[in-house]
Amino acid sequence: MQTELEEKEYELLASIAKREGLTIKEAARKALLEWSLSGINLEDDPFFKLKPIRFREHIKNSEIDRYLYGARQ
């Protein structure tokens, strides 16, 4: 794939690539991939199709938070 950038666009890409420790090719690939993935319809993502689970006993949200995040200090 090839593309053309205006001088200022190229300078911006080169600057960001340098700051991130990437080549211009790597930075362009990363930008294209992130842009492509941002267009995915989230309704098709299996994560968003998960159904809630009903537990046999009621658990308070604070207990879940304590388990996940530890005790508040």
Secondary structure, DSSP 8 states (H G I E B T S, - for coil): ------HHHHHHHHHHHHHHT--HHHHHHHHHHHHHHHTS-GGG-GGGG------SS---HHHHHHHHH----
